[in-house]
Amino acid sequence: MTSNAQANDPPSLERHFGGAEGLLPLWIAEPYIDIAPEITAAIEARARVGWYGYETRPQALADSFWAWMACRHNWDGTDLHTLVSPSVGTSIGVLIEQFTQPGDGVILQPPVFTDFKTLVASAERTVARNSLVLTDDGYRLDLADLETKAAEPATTALILCNPHNPVGRVWSAAELSEVATICERHGVFVIADEIHADLTLHQHKFTPFATVARGTGVRWAALHGPIKTFGLAGVCDTLVVTDDREVADAFEAKSSRLHLTRNNVFALAAFEAAYTTGGAWVDGLLSLVETNAQLLRDKLPEPIHLVDLEGTYLAWLDLRDFQLGVRELADWLAGAARLGLSPGHWFGREGAGFARITIAAPTEQIEDAIGRFVDAVDRVKS
Ligand SMILES: Cc1ncc(COP(=O)(O)O)c(C=O)c1O
């Protein structure tokens, strides 16, 4: 498996890490390996058609997605509304606009994917923090605090991340049911970001929020697509799924008002190829991630630990024993360890003392990263 060197363009490295010399970058949430050859072939075939005009095929996208979901996750959602959206961020932005008001509180569960906060704040809504709790048994939802936050009259939505970036939890059906019940009780709209759904490890199973929401009366929309699983963020098409006709209509109305409904011919080709032919490639990716996670578990030098990883290819490293401030830890990672990772505080103050490393990468690169940690730790000791 070769590394996908394109993933780290120099301007981006310069912006985030000051262009540190000899940095090993493993910080973007995408596979650092060649994407499935079937997808490349489909894009090449589409390019050879020589016609790049208007092409809309949302039904083909929905059909390939639902066939994939039935096969990989035993989830039949063909009775749900399935809408196409350019990106997850677009979908969250539109849902916030349509189902909350300026000044409303939107619950986030930090440490969590950085864009959520930006999307909430830029829409002039307020972040209501329902921080995750790190127990001896891994990260847990703070359901009592969720109840309190949801009960506040200004709170109208929750952005749920399942599986969770960056802490790697795959929320269980029981946990998600509690979320659905609490949100229904307080009229909180659930935006379930399920973009990492396919990336579950070992015995962990992805539970679609749709399945726990059924019959509860909670209002929800779930966000899906092949962009994270298959490394397709640059040829993006994603989906919004909901059981609520009003939600679907409101989403479509806003999307068409802003002309967000236009399809990209290459994205259409990539999306369909991913879901119709990408199964074996994803199996390979998951076993690579499991191998790399095991390496981290076995070989990371004390006092660095891997937080138990249930899903996603984003490993969450606990470096709190160094007792460094957030700036110092970021400098140590890029400067002493020469690793381009995402310092934990990027994901909220709850992430202080942690770092996220993308492990959908060739095993030699993960070995290299571990070696860099070993050298940097040795220098701290000497
Ligand atoms: C949970 C989650 N949602 C959304 C995104 C980004 O999706 P998009 O680029 O389609 O906005 C990411 C990217 O890392 C992510 O991890």
Ligand as a Chemical Component Dictionary entry (heavy atoms), coordinates in Angstrom:
data_LIG
# 
_chem_comp.id                   LIG 
_chem_comp.type                 NON-POLYMER 
_chem_comp.pdbx_formal_charge   0 
_chem_comp.three_letter_code    LIG 
# 
loop_
_chem_comp_atom.comp_id 
_chem_comp_atom.atom_id 
_chem_comp_atom.alt_atom_id 
_chem_comp_atom.type_symbol 
_chem_comp_atom.charge 
_chem_comp_atom.model_Cartn_x 
_chem_comp_atom.model_Cartn_y 
_chem_comp_atom.model_Cartn_z 
_chem_comp_atom.pdbx_ordinal 
LIG C1 C1 C 0 -17.382 14.099 11.738 1  
LIG C2 C2 C 0 -17.050 14.866 10.493 2  
LIG N1 N1 N 0 -18.024 15.533 9.844  3  
LIG C3 C3 C 0 -17.770 16.227 8.730  4  
LIG C4 C4 C 0 -16.503 16.281 8.195  5  
LIG C5 C5 C 0 -16.237 17.101 6.975  6  
LIG O1 O1 O 0 -17.175 16.863 5.994  7  
LIG P1 P1 P 0 -17.301 17.878 4.770  8  
LIG O2 O2 O 0 -15.917 18.117 4.261  9  
LIG O3 O3 O 0 -18.164 17.165 3.816  10 
LIG O4 O4 O 0 -17.928 19.122 5.310  11 
LIG C6 C6 C 0 -15.463 15.619 8.842  12 
LIG C7 C7 C 0 -14.090 15.718 8.333  13 
LIG O5 O5 O 0 -13.150 15.326 8.939  14 
LIG C8 C8 C 0 -15.749 14.888 10.007 15 
LIG O6 O6 O 0 -14.796 14.209 10.652 16 
# 
loop_
_chem_comp_bond.comp_id 
_chem_comp_bond.atom_id_1 
_chem_comp_bond.atom_id_2 
_chem_comp_bond.value_order 
_chem_comp_bond.pdbx_ordinal 
LIG C1 C2 SING 1  
LIG C2 N1 SING 2  
LIG C2 C8 DOUB 3  
LIG N1 C3 DOUB 4  
LIG C3 C4 SING 5  
LIG C4 C5 SING 6  
LIG C4 C6 DOUB 7  
LIG C5 O1 SING 8  
LIG O1 P1 SING 9  
LIG P1 O2 DOUB 10 
LIG P1 O3 SING 11 
LIG P1 O4 SING 12 
LIG C6 C7 SING 13 
LIG C6 C8 SING 14 
LIG C7 O5 DOUB 15 
LIG C8 O6 SING 16 
# 
